[in-house]
Amino acid sequence: MKIKLLTSLTAAVALFFTSCAAGPNTQLGTLGGATLGGVAGAVIGNNVGDGNAGRGALIGAALGGATGAAVGNQKDREQGYVR
């Protein structure tokens, strides 16, 4: 049950960040960053501190999504998709 909830929350955060994106690289970067950040955050959150994997996943997905969006947006600007 806990894994299903964690996976659902990570997917929801990833889709939220992707829907706000502009170009194709921004969308892919956001989705990939949020997914990887959510997984990494869950692992780190489970193993450090009070063992709260859900909170770690949400924080990781948010930070990963924002970082992925920034990198993808820069790539879109270089390729001329976004001005």
PDB file with one MODEL, atoms N, CA, C and O in Angstrom:
MODEL        1
ATOM      1  N   MET A   1       0.816  -1.190   0.000  1.00  0.00           N
ATOM      2  CA  MET A   1       0.000   0.000   0.000  1.00  0.00           C
ATOM      3  C   MET A   1       0.860   1.254   0.000  1.00  0.00           C
ATOM      4  O   MET A   1       0.588   2.203  -0.736  1.00  0.00           O
ATOM      5  N   LYS A   2       1.904   1.256   0.830  1.00  0.00           N
ATOM      6  CA  LYS A   2       2.777   2.420   0.939  1.00  0.00           C
ATOM      7  C   LYS A   2       3.502   2.679  -0.382  1.00  0.00           C
ATOM      8  O   LYS A   2       3.668   3.831  -0.782  1.00  0.00           O
ATOM      9  N   ILE A   3       3.933   1.612  -1.060  1.00  0.00           N
ATOM     10  CA  ILE A   3       4.638   1.762  -2.337  1.00  0.00           C
ATOM     11  C   ILE A   3       3.697   2.310  -3.408  1.00  0.00           C
ATOM     12  O   ILE A   3       4.106   3.144  -4.215  1.00  0.00           O
ATOM     13  N   LYS A   4       2.447   1.855  -3.426  1.00  0.00           N
ATOM     14  CA  LYS A   4       1.476   2.346  -4.411  1.00  0.00           C
ATOM     15  C   LYS A   4       1.198   3.835  -4.197  1.00  0.00           C
ATOM     16  O   LYS A   4       1.114   4.601  -5.157  1.00  0.00           O
ATOM     17  N   LEU A   5       1.059   4.229  -2.958  1.00  0.00           N
ATOM     18  CA  LEU A   5       0.823   5.636  -2.656  1.00  0.00           C
ATOM     19  C   LEU A   5       2.019   6.488  -3.060  1.00  0.00           C
ATOM     20  O   LEU A   5       1.859   7.561  -3.642  1.00  0.00           O
ATOM     21  N   LEU A   6       3.210   6.006  -2.750  1.00  0.00           N
ATOM     22  CA  LEU A   6       4.434   6.715  -3.102  1.00  0.00           C
ATOM     23  C   LEU A   6       4.570   6.859  -4.611  1.00  0.00           C
ATOM     24  O   LEU A   6       4.921   7.930  -5.107  1.00  0.00           O
ATOM     25  N   THR A   7       4.292   5.789  -5.336  1.00  0.00           N
ATOM     26  CA  THR A   7       4.371   5.825  -6.796  1.00  0.00           C
ATOM     27  C   THR A   7       3.336   6.779  -7.371  1.00  0.00           C
ATOM     28  O   THR A   7       3.631   7.532  -8.298  1.00  0.00           O
ATOM     29  N   SER A   8       2.139   6.753  -6.832  1.00  0.00           N
ATOM     30  CA  SER A   8       1.080   7.643  -7.311  1.00  0.00           C
ATOM     31  C   SER A   8       1.417   9.109  -7.063  1.00  0.00           C
ATOM     32  O   SER A   8       1.200   9.953  -7.933  1.00  0.00           O
ATOM     33  N   LEU A   9       1.939   9.411  -5.895  1.00  0.00           N
ATOM     34  CA  LEU A   9       2.312  10.795  -5.585  1.00  0.00           C
ATOM     35  C   LEU A   9       3.442  11.282  -6.485  1.00  0.00           C
ATOM     36  O   LEU A   9       3.416  12.416  -6.965  1.00  0.00           O
ATOM     37  N   THR A  10       4.428  10.429  -6.711  1.00  0.00           N
ATOM     38  CA  THR A  10       5.540  10.801  -7.586  1.00  0.00           C
ATOM     39  C   THR A  10       5.052  11.042  -9.000  1.00  0.00           C
ATOM     40  O   THR A  10       5.473  12.006  -9.640  1.00  0.00           O
ATOM     41  N   ALA A  11       4.175  10.191  -9.501  1.00  0.00           N
ATOM     42  CA  ALA A  11       3.631  10.363 -10.847  1.00  0.00           C
ATOM     43  C   ALA A  11       2.803  11.643 -10.939  1.00  0.00           C
ATOM     44  O   ALA A  11       2.876  12.355 -11.941  1.00  0.00           O
ATOM     45  N   ALA A  12       2.023  11.940  -9.913  1.00  0.00           N
ATOM     46  CA  ALA A  12       1.205  13.152  -9.925  1.00  0.00           C
ATOM     47  C   ALA A  12       2.070  14.411  -9.952  1.00  0.00           C
ATOM     48  O   ALA A  12       1.767  15.352 -10.686  1.00  0.00           O
ATOM     49  N   VAL A  13       3.132  14.437  -9.167  1.00  0.00           N
ATOM     50  CA  VAL A  13       4.036  15.592  -9.160  1.00  0.00           C
ATOM     51  C   VAL A  13       4.727  15.724 -10.516  1.00  0.00           C
ATOM     52  O   VAL A  13       4.874  16.832 -11.032  1.00  0.00           O
ATOM     53  N   ALA A  14       5.151  14.601 -11.092  1.00  0.00           N
ATOM     54  CA  ALA A  14       5.808  14.638 -12.394  1.00  0.00           C
ATOM     55  C   ALA A  14       4.862  15.165 -13.469  1.00  0.00           C
ATOM     56  O   ALA A  14       5.266  15.981 -14.297  1.00  0.00           O
ATOM     57  N   LEU A  15       3.619  14.714 -13.470  1.00  0.00           N
ATOM     58  CA  LEU A  15       2.648  15.198 -14.453  1.00  0.00           C
ATOM     59  C   LEU A  15       2.308  16.661 -14.237  1.00  0.00           C
ATOM     60  O   LEU A  15       2.092  17.393 -15.203  1.00  0.00           O
ATOM     61  N   PHE A  16       2.256  17.097 -12.987  1.00  0.00           N
ATOM     62  CA  PHE A  16       1.995  18.504 -12.699  1.00  0.00           C
ATOM     63  C   PHE A  16       3.089  19.386 -13.300  1.00  0.00           C
ATOM     64  O   PHE A  16       2.794  20.385 -13.956  1.00  0.00           O
ATOM     65  N   PHE A  17       4.345  19.019 -13.077  1.00  0.00           N
ATOM     66  CA  PHE A  17       5.442  19.814 -13.608  1.00  0.00           C
ATOM     67  C   PHE A  17       5.485  19.747 -15.131  1.00  0.00           C
ATOM     68  O   PHE A  17       5.814  20.746 -15.771  1.00  0.00           O
ATOM     69  N   THR A  18       5.168  18.624 -15.721  1.00  0.00           N
ATOM     70  CA  THR A  18       5.208  18.478 -17.166  1.00  0.00           C
ATOM     71  C   THR A  18       4.142  19.333 -17.825  1.00  0.00           C
ATOM     72  O   THR A  18       4.383  19.897 -18.892  1.00  0.00           O
ATOM     73  N   SER A  19       2.969  19.443 -17.216  1.00  0.00           N
ATOM     74  CA  SER A  19       1.887  20.204 -17.829  1.00  0.00           C
ATOM     75  C   SER A  19       2.198  21.698 -17.885  1.00  0.00           C
ATOM     76  O   SER A  19       1.600  22.415 -18.688  1.00  0.00           O
ATOM     77  N   CYS A  20       3.105  22.174 -17.065  1.00  0.00           N
ATOM     78  CA  CYS A  20       3.463  23.586 -17.045  1.00  0.00           C
ATOM     79  C   CYS A  20       4.621  23.906 -17.989  1.00  0.00           C
ATOM     80  O   CYS A  20       5.005  25.069 -18.119  1.00  0.00           O
ATOM     81  N   ALA A  21       5.170  22.914 -18.635  1.00  0.00           N
ATOM     82  CA  ALA A  21       6.367  23.088 -19.438  1.00  0.00           C
ATOM     83  C   ALA A  21       6.036  23.660 -20.805  1.00  0.00           C
ATOM     84  O   ALA A  21       4.891  23.606 -21.254  1.00  0.00           O
ATOM     85  N   ALA A  22       7.059  24.215 -21.467  1.00  0.00           N
ATOM     86  CA  ALA A  22       6.847  24.877 -22.748  1.00  0.00           C
ATOM     87  C   ALA A  22       7.280  24.019 -23.930  1.00  0.00           C
ATOM     88  O   ALA A  22       6.432  23.573 -24.703  1.00  0.00           O
ATOM     89  N   GLY A  23       8.557  23.783 -24.086  1.00  0.00           N
ATOM     90  CA  GLY A  23       9.076  23.060 -25.239  1.00  0.00           C
ATOM     91  C   GLY A  23       9.239  21.575 -24.974  1.00  0.00           C
ATOM     92  O   GLY A  23       9.056  21.118 -23.846  1.00  0.00           O
ATOM     93  N   PRO A  24       9.589  20.807 -26.027  1.00  0.00           N
ATOM     94  CA  PRO A  24       9.710  19.357 -25.864  1.00  0.00           C
ATOM     95  C   PRO A  24      10.834  18.932 -24.919  1.00  0.00           C
ATOM     96  O   PRO A  24      10.674  17.975 -24.162  1.00  0.00           O
ATOM     97  N   ASN A  25      11.949  19.624 -24.956  1.00  0.00           N
ATOM     98  CA  ASN A  25      13.047  19.276 -24.056  1.00  0.00           C
ATOM     99  C   ASN A  25      12.710  19.634 -22.608  1.00  0.00           C
ATOM    100  O   ASN A  25      13.126  18.946 -21.675  1.00  0.00           O
ATOM    101  N   THR A  26      11.965  20.701 -22.435  1.00  0.00           N
ATOM    102  CA  THR A  26      11.537  21.088 -21.092  1.00  0.00           C
ATOM    103  C   THR A  26      10.605  20.034 -20.516  1.00  0.00           C
ATOM    104  O   THR A  26      10.719  19.671 -19.345  1.00  0.00           O
ATOM    105  N   GLN A  27       9.685  19.544 -21.336  1.00  0.00           N
ATOM    106  CA  GLN A  27       8.758  18.518 -20.875  1.00  0.00           C
ATOM    107  C   GLN A  27       9.488  17.234 -20.506  1.00  0.00           C
ATOM    108  O   GLN A  27       9.242  16.660 -19.446  1.00  0.00           O
ATOM    109  N   LEU A  28      10.376  16.787 -21.371  1.00  0.00           N
ATOM    110  CA  LEU A  28      11.120  15.559 -21.086  1.00  0.00           C
ATOM    111  C   LEU A  28      12.025  15.723 -19.867  1.00  0.00           C
ATOM    112  O   LEU A  28      12.125  14.819 -19.038  1.00  0.00           O
ATOM    113  N   GLY A  29      12.679  16.872 -19.760  1.00  0.00           N
ATOM    114  CA  GLY A  29      13.545  17.129 -18.615  1.00  0.00           C
ATOM    115  C   GLY A  29      12.776  17.163 -17.309  1.00  0.00           C
ATOM    116  O   GLY A  29      13.239  16.654 -16.288  1.00  0.00           O
ATOM    117  N   THR A  30      11.599  17.766 -17.349  1.00  0.00           N
ATOM    118  CA  THR A  30      10.773  17.850 -16.150  1.00  0.00           C
ATOM    119  C   THR A  30      10.293  16.468 -15.717  1.00  0.00           C
ATOM    120  O   THR A  30      10.378  16.115 -14.540  1.00  0.00           O
ATOM    121  N   LEU A  31       9.793  15.698 -16.665  1.00  0.00           N
ATOM    122  CA  LEU A  31       9.288  14.368 -16.341  1.00  0.00           C
ATOM    123  C   LEU A  31      10.405  13.472 -15.824  1.00  0.00           C
ATOM    124  O   LEU A  31      10.242  12.791 -14.812  1.00  0.00           O
ATOM    125  N   GLY A  32      11.530  13.473 -16.511  1.00  0.00           N
ATOM    126  CA  GLY A  32      12.661  12.645 -16.076  1.00  0.00           C
ATOM    127  C   GLY A  32      13.225  13.087 -14.741  1.00  0.00           C
ATOM    128  O   GLY A  32      13.524  12.257 -13.883  1.00  0.00           O
ATOM    129  N   GLY A  33      13.369  14.388 -14.563  1.00  0.00           N
ATOM    130  CA  GLY A  33      13.902  14.914 -13.304  1.00  0.00           C
ATOM    131  C   GLY A  33      12.989  14.638 -12.124  1.00  0.00           C
ATOM    132  O   GLY A  33      13.457  14.287 -11.041  1.00  0.00           O
ATOM    133  N   ALA A  34      11.683  14.795 -12.330  1.00  0.00           N
ATOM    134  CA  ALA A  34      10.735  14.538 -11.245  1.00  0.00           C
ATOM    135  C   ALA A  34      10.696  13.056 -10.885  1.00  0.00           C
ATOM    136  O   ALA A  34      10.591  12.695  -9.713  1.00  0.00           O
ATOM    137  N   THR A  35      10.781  12.212 -11.895  1.00  0.00           N
ATOM    138  CA  THR A  35      10.761  10.775 -11.634  1.00  0.00           C
ATOM    139  C   THR A  35      12.014  10.333 -10.886  1.00  0.00           C
ATOM    140  O   THR A  35      11.932   9.664  -9.856  1.00  0.00           O
ATOM    141  N   LEU A  36      13.160  10.711 -11.410  1.00  0.00           N
ATOM    142  CA  LEU A  36      14.411  10.324 -10.752  1.00  0.00           C
ATOM    143  C   LEU A  36      14.544  10.962  -9.374  1.00  0.00           C
ATOM    144  O   LEU A  36      15.010  10.323  -8.430  1.00  0.00           O
ATOM    145  N   GLY A  37      14.138  12.215  -9.262  1.00  0.00           N
ATOM    146  CA  GLY A  37      14.191  12.890  -7.969  1.00  0.00           C
ATOM    147  C   GLY A  37      13.262  12.250  -6.953  1.00  0.00           C
ATOM    148  O   GLY A  37      13.607  12.140  -5.777  1.00  0.00           O
ATOM    149  N   GLY A  38      12.077  11.824  -7.401  1.00  0.00           N
ATOM    150  CA  GLY A  38      11.139  11.161  -6.506  1.00  0.00           C
ATOM    151  C   GLY A  38      11.656   9.834  -5.993  1.00  0.00           C
ATOM    152  O   GLY A  38      11.527   9.516  -4.810  1.00  0.00           O
ATOM    153  N   VAL A  39      12.244   9.061  -6.895  1.00  0.00           N
ATOM    154  CA  VAL A  39      12.807   7.764  -6.489  1.00  0.00           C
ATOM    155  C   VAL A  39      13.985   7.970  -5.542  1.00  0.00           C
ATOM    156  O   VAL A  39      14.068   7.331  -4.493  1.00  0.00           O
ATOM    157  N   ALA A  40      14.889   8.863  -5.917  1.00  0.00           N
ATOM    158  CA  ALA A  40      16.055   9.125  -5.062  1.00  0.00           C
ATOM    159  C   ALA A  40      15.626   9.695  -3.716  1.00  0.00           C
ATOM    160  O   ALA A  40      16.173   9.320  -2.679  1.00  0.00           O
ATOM    161  N   GLY A  41      14.648  10.599  -3.728  1.00  0.00           N
ATOM    162  CA  GLY A  41      14.157  11.176  -2.482  1.00  0.00           C
ATOM    163  C   GLY A  41      13.505  10.139  -1.581  1.00  0.00           C
ATOM    164  O   GLY A  41      13.643  10.205  -0.360  1.00  0.00           O
ATOM    165  N   ALA A  42      12.797   9.185  -2.169  1.00  0.00           N
ATOM    166  CA  ALA A  42      12.178   8.123  -1.372  1.00  0.00           C
ATOM    167  C   ALA A  42      13.222   7.239  -0.724  1.00  0.00           C
ATOM    168  O   ALA A  42      13.100   6.870   0.445  1.00  0.00           O
ATOM    169  N   VAL A  43      14.250   6.899  -1.485  1.00  0.00           N
ATOM    170  CA  VAL A  43      15.315   6.057  -0.936  1.00  0.00           C
ATOM    171  C   VAL A  43      16.053   6.793   0.176  1.00  0.00           C
ATOM    172  O   VAL A  43      16.282   6.241   1.252  1.00  0.00           O
ATOM    173  N   ILE A  44      16.420   8.032  -0.091  1.00  0.00           N
ATOM    174  CA  ILE A  44      17.143   8.813   0.922  1.00  0.00           C
ATOM    175  C   ILE A  44      16.256   9.073   2.137  1.00  0.00           C
ATOM    176  O   ILE A  44      16.705   8.946   3.276  1.00  0.00           O
ATOM    177  N   GLY A  45      14.992   9.439   1.893  1.00  0.00           N
ATOM    178  CA  GLY A  45      14.087   9.708   2.999  1.00  0.00           C
ATOM    179  C   GLY A  45      13.826   8.486   3.863  1.00  0.00           C
ATOM    180  O   GLY A  45      13.627   8.602   5.072  1.00  0.00           O
ATOM    181  N   ASN A  46      13.828   7.324   3.242  1.00  0.00           N
ATOM    182  CA  ASN A  46      13.608   6.087   3.992  1.00  0.00           C
ATOM    183  C   ASN A  46      14.814   5.726   4.850  1.00  0.00           C
ATOM    184  O   ASN A  46      14.658   5.164   5.933  1.00  0.00           O
ATOM    185  N   ASN A  47      16.000   6.040   4.380  1.00  0.00           N
ATOM    186  CA  ASN A  47      17.225   5.616   5.060  1.00  0.00           C
ATOM    187  C   ASN A  47      17.818   6.658   5.999  1.00  0.00           C
ATOM    188  O   ASN A  47      18.711   6.336   6.783  1.00  0.00           O
ATOM    189  N   VAL A  48      17.343   7.900   5.938  1.00  0.00           N
ATOM    190  CA  VAL A  48      17.922   8.979   6.742  1.00  0.00           C
ATOM    191  C   VAL A  48      16.826   9.593   7.610  1.00  0.00           C
ATOM    192  O   VAL A  48      15.664   9.658   7.208  1.00  0.00           O
ATOM    193  N   GLY A  49      17.196  10.025   8.763  1.00  0.00           N
ATOM    194  CA  GLY A  49      16.266  10.738   9.641  1.00  0.00           C
ATOM    195  C   GLY A  49      15.195   9.842  10.223  1.00  0.00           C
ATOM    196  O   GLY A  49      15.491   8.783  10.778  1.00  0.00           O
ATOM    197  N   ASP A  50      13.934  10.274  10.093  1.00  0.00           N
ATOM    198  CA  ASP A  50      12.830   9.532  10.702  1.00  0.00           C
ATOM    199  C   ASP A  50      12.266   8.436   9.811  1.00  0.00           C
ATOM    200  O   ASP A  50      11.291   7.784  10.187  1.00  0.00           O
ATOM    201  N   GLY A  51      12.855   8.215   8.636  1.00  0.00           N
ATOM    202  CA  GLY A  51      12.430   7.137   7.745  1.00  0.00           C
ATOM    203  C   GLY A  51      11.158   7.427   6.977  1.00  0.00           C
ATOM    204  O   GLY A  51      10.428   6.498   6.631  1.00  0.00           O
ATOM    205  N   ASN A  52      10.871   8.687   6.702  1.00  0.00           N
ATOM    206  CA  ASN A  52       9.662   9.065   5.984  1.00  0.00           C
ATOM    207  C   ASN A  52       9.945   9.107   4.481  1.00  0.00           C
ATOM    208  O   ASN A  52      10.411  10.120   3.959  1.00  0.00           O
ATOM    209  N   ALA A  53       9.660   7.998   3.792  1.00  0.00           N
ATOM    210  CA  ALA A  53       9.932   7.900   2.363  1.00  0.00           C
ATOM    211  C   ALA A  53       9.002   8.787   1.545  1.00  0.00           C
ATOM    212  O   ALA A  53       9.413   9.320   0.514  1.00  0.00           O
ATOM    213  N   GLY A  54       7.771   8.954   1.979  1.00  0.00           N
ATOM    214  CA  GLY A  54       6.813   9.777   1.241  1.00  0.00           C
ATOM    215  C   GLY A  54       7.229  11.231   1.169  1.00  0.00           C
ATOM    216  O   GLY A  54       7.164  11.851   0.107  1.00  0.00           O
ATOM    217  N   ARG A  55       7.651  11.770   2.286  1.00  0.00           N
ATOM    218  CA  ARG A  55       8.097  13.165   2.301  1.00  0.00           C
ATOM    219  C   ARG A  55       9.350  13.327   1.444  1.00  0.00           C
ATOM    220  O   ARG A  55       9.481  14.304   0.707  1.00  0.00           O
ATOM    221  N   GLY A  56      10.269  12.369   1.542  1.00  0.00           N
ATOM    222  CA  GLY A  56      11.471  12.416   0.717  1.00  0.00           C
ATOM    223  C   GLY A  56      11.157  12.351  -0.765  1.00  0.00           C
ATOM    224  O   GLY A  56      11.790  13.033  -1.571  1.00  0.00           O
ATOM    225  N   ALA A  57      10.171  11.525  -1.126  1.00  0.00           N
ATOM    226  CA  ALA A  57       9.777  11.408  -2.532  1.00  0.00           C
ATOM    227  C   ALA A  57       9.190  12.713  -3.056  1.00  0.00           C
ATOM    228  O   ALA A  57       9.502  13.136  -4.169  1.00  0.00           O
ATOM    229  N   LEU A  58       8.345  13.347  -2.259  1.00  0.00           N
ATOM    230  CA  LEU A  58       7.751  14.615  -2.701  1.00  0.00           C
ATOM    231  C   LEU A  58       8.792  15.717  -2.848  1.00  0.00           C
ATOM    232  O   LEU A  58       8.775  16.474  -3.818  1.00  0.00           O
ATOM    233  N   ILE A  59       9.686  15.798  -1.891  1.00  0.00           N
ATOM    234  CA  ILE A  59      10.738  16.813  -1.972  1.00  0.00           C
ATOM    235  C   ILE A  59      11.656  16.517  -3.146  1.00  0.00           C
ATOM    236  O   ILE A  59      12.014  17.427  -3.894  1.00  0.00           O
ATOM    237  N   GLY A  60      12.039  15.267  -3.318  1.00  0.00           N
ATOM    238  CA  GLY A  60      12.903  14.889  -4.425  1.00  0.00           C
ATOM    239  C   GLY A  60      12.259  15.129  -5.776  1.00  0.00           C
ATOM    240  O   GLY A  60      12.916  15.597  -6.706  1.00  0.00           O
ATOM    241  N   ALA A  61      10.965  14.807  -5.891  1.00  0.00           N
ATOM    242  CA  ALA A  61      10.256  15.027  -7.155  1.00  0.00           C
ATOM    243  C   ALA A  61      10.152  16.510  -7.481  1.00  0.00           C
ATOM    244  O   ALA A  61      10.300  16.908  -8.636  1.00  0.00           O
ATOM    245  N   ALA A  62       9.898  17.322  -6.469  1.00  0.00           N
ATOM    246  CA  ALA A  62       9.807  18.766  -6.697  1.00  0.00           C
ATOM    247  C   ALA A  62      11.148  19.348  -7.130  1.00  0.00           C
ATOM    248  O   ALA A  62      11.216  20.113  -8.092  1.00  0.00           O
ATOM    249  N   LEU A  63      12.204  18.987  -6.426  1.00  0.00           N
ATOM    250  CA  LEU A  63      13.525  19.512  -6.776  1.00  0.00           C
ATOM    251  C   LEU A  63      14.010  18.951  -8.112  1.00  0.00           C
ATOM    252  O   LEU A  63      14.570  19.681  -8.930  1.00  0.00           O
ATOM    253  N   GLY A  64      13.796  17.660  -8.327  1.00  0.00           N
ATOM    254  CA  GLY A  64      14.202  17.048  -9.592  1.00  0.00           C
ATOM    255  C   GLY A  64      13.430  17.608 -10.773  1.00  0.00           C
ATOM    256  O   GLY A  64      14.000  17.847 -11.838  1.00  0.00           O
ATOM    257  N   GLY A  65      12.138  17.817 -10.586  1.00  0.00           N
ATOM    258  CA  GLY A  65      11.323  18.398 -11.664  1.00  0.00           C
ATOM    259  C   GLY A  65      11.735  19.812 -12.010  1.00  0.00           C
ATOM    260  O   GLY A  65      11.808  20.177 -13.184  1.00  0.00           O
ATOM    261  N   ALA A  66      12.003  20.603 -10.992  1.00  0.00           N
ATOM    262  CA  ALA A  66      12.435  21.984 -11.238  1.00  0.00           C
ATOM    263  C   ALA A  66      13.794  22.022 -11.930  1.00  0.00           C
ATOM    264  O   ALA A  66      14.008  22.824 -12.839  1.00  0.00           O
ATOM    265  N   THR A  67      14.707  21.159 -11.504  1.00  0.00           N
ATOM    266  CA  THR A  67      16.024  21.110 -12.130  1.00  0.00           C
ATOM    267  C   THR A  67      15.923  20.614 -13.560  1.00  0.00           C
ATOM    268  O   THR A  67      16.545  21.183 -14.457  1.00  0.00           O
ATOM    269  N   GLY A  68      15.147  19.559 -13.785  1.00  0.00           N
ATOM    270  CA  GLY A  68      14.959  19.031 -15.140  1.00  0.00           C
ATOM    271  C   GLY A  68      14.311  20.051 -16.066  1.00  0.00           C
ATOM    272  O   GLY A  68      14.670  20.146 -17.240  1.00  0.00           O
ATOM    273  N   ALA A  69      13.363  20.810 -15.543  1.00  0.00           N
ATOM    274  CA  ALA A  69      12.716  21.845 -16.344  1.00  0.00           C
ATOM    275  C   ALA A  69      13.694  22.945 -16.736  1.00  0.00           C
ATOM    276  O   ALA A  69      13.673  23.428 -17.868  1.00  0.00           O
ATOM    277  N   ALA A  70      14.545  23.335 -15.802  1.00  0.00           N
ATOM    278  CA  ALA A  70      15.533  24.380 -16.091  1.00  0.00           C
ATOM    279  C   ALA A  70      16.522  23.925 -17.158  1.00  0.00           C
ATOM    280  O   ALA A  70      16.848  24.680 -18.075  1.00  0.00           O
ATOM    281  N   VAL A  71      16.995  22.688 -17.034  1.00  0.00           N
ATOM    282  CA  VAL A  71      17.948  22.163 -18.024  1.00  0.00           C
ATOM    283  C   VAL A  71      17.267  22.014 -19.383  1.00  0.00           C
ATOM    284  O   VAL A  71      17.832  22.397 -20.407  1.00  0.00           O
ATOM    285  N   GLY A  72      16.053  21.456 -19.396  1.00  0.00           N
ATOM    286  CA  GLY A  72      15.326  21.296 -20.659  1.00  0.00           C
ATOM    287  C   GLY A  72      14.969  22.618 -21.303  1.00  0.00           C
ATOM    288  O   GLY A  72      15.010  22.739 -22.528  1.00  0.00           O
ATOM    289  N   ASN A  73      14.617  23.620 -20.495  1.00  0.00           N
ATOM    290  CA  ASN A  73      14.297  24.939 -21.023  1.00  0.00           C
ATOM    291  C   ASN A  73      15.517  25.574 -21.676  1.00  0.00           C
ATOM    292  O   ASN A  73      15.409  26.203 -22.728  1.00  0.00           O
ATOM    293  N   GLN A  74      16.667  25.409 -21.054  1.00  0.00           N
ATOM    294  CA  GLN A  74      17.893  25.943 -21.648  1.00  0.00           C
ATOM    295  C   GLN A  74      18.171  25.281 -22.989  1.00  0.00           C
ATOM    296  O   GLN A  74      18.575  25.944 -23.944  1.00  0.00           O
ATOM    297  N   LYS A  75      17.955  23.974 -23.057  1.00  0.00           N
ATOM    298  CA  LYS A  75      18.158  23.253 -24.316  1.00  0.00           C
ATOM    299  C   LYS A  75      17.153  23.712 -25.375  1.00  0.00           C
ATOM    300  O   LYS A  75      17.508  23.848 -26.546  1.00  0.00           O
ATOM    301  N   ASP A  76      15.903  23.951 -24.972  1.00  0.00           N
ATOM    302  CA  ASP A  76      14.890  24.471 -25.903  1.00  0.00           C
ATOM    303  C   ASP A  76      15.294  25.850 -26.425  1.00  0.00           C
ATOM    304  O   ASP A  76      15.103  26.144 -27.605  1.00  0.00           O
ATOM    305  N   ARG A  77      15.839  26.683 -25.571  1.00  0.00           N
ATOM    306  CA  ARG A  77      16.285  28.011 -26.007  1.00  0.00           C
ATOM    307  C   ARG A  77      17.424  27.909 -27.016  1.00  0.00           C
ATOM    308  O   ARG A  77      17.467  28.654 -27.995  1.00  0.00           O
ATOM    309  N   GLU A  78      18.339  26.984 -26.769  1.00  0.00           N
ATOM    310  CA  GLU A  78      19.455  26.802 -27.698  1.00  0.00           C
ATOM    311  C   GLU A  78      18.974  26.300 -29.054  1.00  0.00           C
ATOM    312  O   GLU A  78      19.544  26.659 -30.085  1.00  0.00           O
ATOM    313  N   GLN A  79      17.937  25.477 -29.063  1.00  0.00           N
ATOM    314  CA  GLN A  79      17.422  24.913 -30.304  1.00  0.00           C
ATOM    315  C   GLN A  79      16.355  25.787 -30.955  1.00  0.00           C
ATOM    316  O   GLN A  79      15.883  25.467 -32.045  1.00  0.00           O
ATOM    317  N   GLY A  80      15.968  26.883 -30.306  1.00  0.00           N
ATOM    318  CA  GLY A  80      15.051  27.838 -30.888  1.00  0.00           C
ATOM    319  C   GLY A  80      13.576  27.551 -30.677  1.00  0.00           C
ATOM    320  O   GLY A  80      12.739  28.177 -31.327  1.00  0.00           O
ATOM    321  N   TYR A  81      13.225  26.619 -29.781  1.00  0.00           N
ATOM    322  CA  TYR A  81      11.813  26.339 -29.512  1.00  0.00           C
ATOM    323  C   TYR A  81      11.182  27.434 -28.658  1.00  0.00           C
ATOM    324  O   TYR A  81      10.004  27.749 -28.827  1.00  0.00           O
ATOM    325  N   VAL A  82      11.942  28.007 -27.758  1.00  0.00           N
ATOM    326  CA  VAL A  82      11.452  29.011 -26.823  1.00  0.00           C
ATOM    327  C   VAL A  82      12.319  30.233 -26.942  1.00  0.00           C
ATOM    328  O   VAL A  82      13.532  30.122 -27.117  1.00  0.00           O
ATOM    329  N   ARG A  83      11.712  31.408 -26.848  1.00  0.00           N
ATOM    330  CA  ARG A  83      12.500  32.641 -26.945  1.00  0.00           C
ATOM    331  C   ARG A  83      12.728  33.235 -25.603  1.00  0.00           C
ATOM    332  O   ARG A  83      13.373  34.277 -25.491  1.00  0.00           O
TER     333      ARG A  83
ENDMDL
END
